[in-house]
Amino acid sequence: MLSPANVRDMLRVPLGVLQARKLVAGFRPDVVLATGGYVAVPAGLAARLCKRPLVLHEQTVRLGLANRKLASSAARIAVSSESTLPLLPEAVRSVAVVTGNPVRAQVLDGHADKAVAALGLTGFDRRLPTLYVTGGAQGSEQINAAVRAALPWLLERANVVHQCGPDHEAAMRAHAAPLPAAHAGRYYVAGFVGPELPDVLALADVVLSRSGAGTLAELTALGKPAVFVPLASSAGNEQAHNARHLQQAGAAVALEGEVTAECLQAALAPLLEDPARREAMGKAARTHGRPDAADSLVEVLLSAASG
């Protein structure tokens, strides 16, 4: 916490508050929304100084430092999970509401057949489950390495759509080149999945991914069983907390530490081989999903703006 970089950032806060106060005073917003992180602190304090209602939104299952510091100044506090409520200071719990994290509307409206057509997945065996692998926009070498080592095993049991990151695409294609034709037809690798993502998610029976707040919001809204590999360097280890939270609810599997082919296979085997297990985990995930989160958050903002 007291690293040189953090100390420098703390020293910049007073200047940031002055700059934010000037902007808030000039713009005169009806409400200020802060979503956490150190950049939210000056804006949140400026809202209080300018007597503008402040709404906090906590996207993770934990409570970030910035939102903890700003909580006493907030008119309303929106959180993503019921489990966050007890972490709030007791004095502000009465103004807190569980909204979830907003999810892009198009993500909820995908069609599996469109993914097959758009990506040319003619070699996929639709009798097998489909695994969607993603490490985020840039990919994850940690996830890619585990999938690379387990690829023949995976392709005996599933179709695989692998979004590996632009910098990793050539290496993954080279690794897949010697695969038998039947296996190769069940493996689609891309550096990035763009507009087709909603359809790919609709096609996926299981997802292997990081466990950022946005990913959790989308997968739980869709009721997708997932195996999460948390990003160890995420702020406050928030991805690990997110993954553990869903694992404890039976809504996902969390893989922490070194992720080998063996532990990946152990996590995925019950889901790929047992449709009933997938259905149960998907149902548990859906109980944590809030596809109407955007509307709920807008209602909180309007309520705070109207006093």
C-alpha positions in Angstrom: 0.0 0.0 0.0 2.9 2.4 0.7 4.8 1.9 -2.5 6.5 5.0 -4.0 3.9 5.0 -6.8 1.0 4.9 -4.3 2.5 7.7 -2.2 2.9 9.8 -5.4 -0.8 9.2 -6.3 -1.9 10.1 -2.8 0.0 13.4 -3.0 -1.8 14.2 -6.3 -5.3 13.7 -4.7 -5.6 17.3 -3.5 -4.8 18.7 -6.9 -7.3 16.2 -8.4 -10.0 17.3 -6.0 -9.5 21.0 -7.0 -9.6 20.1 -10.7 -12.7 17.9 -10.2 -14.4 20.5 -8.2 -14.0 23.1 -10.9 -15.5 20.7 -13.5 -18.4 19.7 -11.3 -19.2 23.3 -10.3 -19.1 24.3 -14.0 -21.2 21.4 -15.3 -23.6 21.3 -12.3 -24.7 17.7 -12.8 -27.9 16.4 -11.2 -26.0 13.4 -9.9 -22.4 12.0 -10.0 -21.7 8.3 -10.5 -18.4 6.9 -9.3 -17.4 3.3 -10.0 -14.3 2.9 -7.8 -10.6 3.1 -8.4 -8.3 5.9 -7.3 -9.6 8.2 -10.1 -13.0 8.2 -8.5 -11.9 9.7 -5.2 -11.4 13.4 -6.5 -14.7 13.3 -8.4 -16.5 11.9 -5.4 -15.1 14.4 -3.0 -15.8 17.2 -5.5 -19.5 16.1 -5.6 -19.7 16.4 -1.8 -18.0 19.9 -1.9 -20.4 21.0 -4.6 -23.4 19.5 -2.8 -24.2 17.2 -5.7 -25.7 13.8 -4.9 -23.1 11.0 -5.3 -23.9 7.4 -6.3 -21.3 4.8 -5.8 -21.2 1.6 -7.9 -19.1 -1.4 -6.6 -18.6 -3.8 -9.4 -16.7 -6.6 -7.6 -17.9 -8.8 -4.8 -15.5 -7.1 -2.4 -15.5 -3.4 -1.5 -12.7 -1.4 -3.1 -10.7 1.1 -1.1 -12.0 4.1 -3.0 -15.6 3.2 -2.4 -14.9 2.5 1.2 -13.5 6.0 1.6 -16.4 7.6 -0.3 -19.2 5.6 1.2 -20.0 8.2 3.9 -20.5 10.8 1.2 -22.8 8.8 -1.0 -26.5 9.4 -1.4 -26.9 5.9 -2.7 -24.6 2.9 -3.1 -25.2 0.3 -5.8 -23.4 -3.1 -5.4 -23.1 -6.1 -7.6 -23.7 -8.8 -5.1 -25.7 -9.5 -1.9 -22.4 -10.6 -0.3 -21.1 -7.0 -0.6 -23.7 -5.5 1.7 -22.2 -6.7 5.0 -18.8 -5.2 4.0 -20.3 -1.7 3.9 -20.0 0.5 7.0 -23.2 -0.1 9.0 -24.1 3.6 8.9 -24.6 3.5 5.1 -26.2 0.2 4.6 -29.6 1.7 4.5 -28.8 3.6 1.3 -27.3 0.5 -0.5 -29.1 -1.6 -3.1 -28.1 -4.6 -5.1 -28.2 -3.8 -8.8 -25.6 -6.1 -10.3 -23.3 -5.0 -13.1 -24.8 -3.6 -16.4 -24.5 -6.1 -19.3 -24.5 -5.1 -22.9 -28.0 -5.9 -24.3 -26.6 -7.6 -27.4 -24.7 -10.1 -25.3 -28.1 -11.5 -24.1 -29.5 -11.9 -27.6 -27.0 -14.3 -29.3 -27.9 -17.3 -31.5 -25.8 -20.4 -31.7 -26.5 -21.1 -35.3 -25.3 -17.6 -36.3 -21.9 -18.4 -34.7 -21.6 -21.6 -36.7 -22.4 -19.7 -39.9 -20.3 -16.6 -39.2 -17.2 -18.4 -38.1 -17.5 -21.3 -40.6 -17.6 -24.0 -37.9 -18.5 -26.7 -40.4 -16.3 -29.3 -38.7 -18.0 -28.9 -35.3 -19.8 -31.9 -34.0 -23.0 -30.5 -32.5 -23.5 -33.7 -30.5 -20.6 -32.7 -28.4 -20.5 -29.7 -26.0 -18.8 -26.5 -27.1 -16.1 -24.9 -24.9 -15.4 -21.2 -25.3 -11.9 -20.2 -24.1 -11.0 -16.5 -23.6 -8.3 -14.7 -21.8 -9.7 -11.2 -22.6 -9.0 -9.0 -25.5 -5.3 -9.6 -25.4 -5.5 -13.2 -24.5 -3.8 -15.0 -21.6 -0.6 -16.9 -22.0 -1.4 -18.8 -18.8 -4.7 -20.0 -20.2 -3.3 -20.6 -23.6 -0.5 -22.8 -22.3 -2.9 -25.0 -20.3 -5.2 -25.3 -23.3 -2.2 -26.1 -25.6 -1.1 -28.9 -23.3 -4.6 -30.3 -23.0 -5.8 -29.8 -26.6 -6.0 -33.4 -27.8 -7.8 -34.4 -24.6 -10.2 -31.5 -25.0 -11.0 -32.2 -28.7 -11.9 -35.8 -27.9 -14.7 -34.4 -25.7 -15.7 -31.0 -27.1 -15.7 -28.5 -29.8 -13.5 -25.5 -28.9 -13.7 -21.9 -29.8 -10.4 -20.3 -28.6 -10.0 -16.5 -28.4 -6.3 -16.5 -27.7 -5.2 -12.9 -28.2 -3.7 -11.4 -31.4 -0.1 -11.9 -30.2 -0.7 -15.6 -29.6 -2.7 -16.6 -32.7 0.2 -17.6 -34.9 1.7 -19.9 -32.2 -1.7 -21.5 -31.4 -2.3 -22.2 -35.1 1.1 -23.7 -35.5 0.5 -25.9 -32.5 -2.8 -27.1 -33.9 -1.5 -27.7 -37.4 -0.5 -31.4 -36.8 -3.9 -32.3 -35.3 -5.8 -35.2 -36.9 -8.5 -33.9 -39.4 -11.4 -34.7 -37.1 -9.9 -32.9 -34.2 -8.8 -29.9 -36.3 -12.3 -29.5 -37.5 -13.5 -29.1 -33.9 -11.0 -26.4 -33.1 -11.5 -22.8 -34.0 -8.8 -20.3 -32.9 -8.9 -16.6 -33.4 -6.8 -13.7 -32.0 -10.0 -11.8 -31.2 -13.7 -12.4 -31.3 -15.6 -9.3 -32.1 -19.3 -8.8 -33.2 -19.8 -12.6 -33.1 -19.3 -12.7 -29.4 -23.0 -12.9 -28.4 -23.5 -15.8 -30.8 -20.4 -17.6 -29.6 -21.6 -17.3 -26.0 -25.0 -18.6 -27.1 -23.2 -21.6 -28.7 -20.9 -22.3 -25.7 -22.0 -24.9 -23.2 -19.0 -24.2 -20.9 -16.7 -21.1 -20.7 -13.0 -21.0 -19.6 -12.0 -17.5 -18.8 -10.6 -14.9 -16.4 -13.0 -13.7 -13.7 -13.3 -9.9 -14.0 -16.5 -8.2 -12.9 -17.8 -7.7 -16.5 -17.2 -11.4 -17.4 -19.0 -12.6 -14.3 -21.9 -10.3 -15.1 -22.3 -11.6 -18.6 -21.9 -15.3 -17.8 -24.2 -15.3 -14.8 -26.8 -13.3 -16.8 -26.6 -16.0 -19.4 -26.5 -18.9 -16.9 -23.2 -20.3 -18.3 -21.2 -22.9 -16.3 -17.6 -21.6 -16.1 -14.1 -22.5 -15.1 -12.3 -19.4 -14.0 -8.6 -18.7 -14.0 -8.3 -15.5 -12.0 -5.7 -12.9 -13.0 -3.3 -12.9 -10.1 -2.3 -9.3 -10.6 -5.8 -7.8 -10.5 -6.2 -5.0 -8.0 -6.9 -6.2 -4.5 -6.9 -9.8 -5.9 -10.5 -9.0 -6.9 -10.7 -11.7 -9.6 -9.8 -14.4 -7.2 -12.5 -13.1 -4.8 -15.0 -13.1 -7.7 -14.2 -16.6 -8.7 -14.3 -18.0 -5.2 -17.7 -16.3 -4.6 -19.3 -18.2 -7.5 -17.5 -21.4 -6.7 -18.9 -21.4 -3.2 -22.3 -21.0 -4.7 -21.8 -24.0 -7.0 -22.0 -21.6 -10.0 -18.4 -22.0 -11.2 -15.0 -23.6 -10.7 -12.0 -21.5 -9.6 -8.5 -22.5 -10.6 -5.9 -20.5 -8.7 -2.1 -20.7 -8.7 -0.3 -22.8 -11.4 -2.8 -24.1 -14.0 -1.5 -27.3 -15.6 -3.2 -29.4 -18.2 -4.0 -32.0 -15.5 -5.8 -29.6 -13.2 -7.6 -28.0 -16.3 -8.8 -31.5 -17.3 -9.9 -32.3 -13.8 -12.0 -29.1 -13.7 -13.5 -29.5 -17.1 -14.1 -33.2 -17.3 -17.3 -33.2 -15.1 -18.8 -30.4 -17.1 -17.9 -31.7 -20.6 -18.9 -35.2 -19.8 -22.1 -34.7 -17.7 -25.0 -32.6 -19.2 -26.8 -32.7 -15.9 -23.7 -31.2 -14.1 -23.6 -28.4 -16.7 -27.3 -27.8 -16.3 -27.0 -27.6 -12.5 -24.1 -25.2 -12.6 -25.7 -23.0 -15.2 -28.9 -22.8 -13.1 -26.8 -21.8 -10.0 -25.0 -19.2 -12.1 -28.3 -17.7 -13.3 -29.4 -17.1 -9.8 -26.5 -14.7 -9.5 -27.2 -13.0 -12.8 -28.9 -9.7 -13.1 -29.7 -9.1 -16.8 -31.7 -6.0 -15.8 -28.7 -4.4 -13.9 -28.5 -1.4 -16.3 -32.1 -0.5 -15.7 -31.7 -0.9 -12.0 -28.7 1.3 -11.9 -30.5 4.0 -13.9 -33.4 3.9 -11.4 -30.9 4.4 -8.5 -29.3 7.4 -10.3 -32.7 9.0 -11.0 -33.8 8.4 -7.4 -30.6 10.1 -6.1 -31.0 13.0 -8.6 -34.5 13.7 -7.5 -33.6 13.6 -3.9 
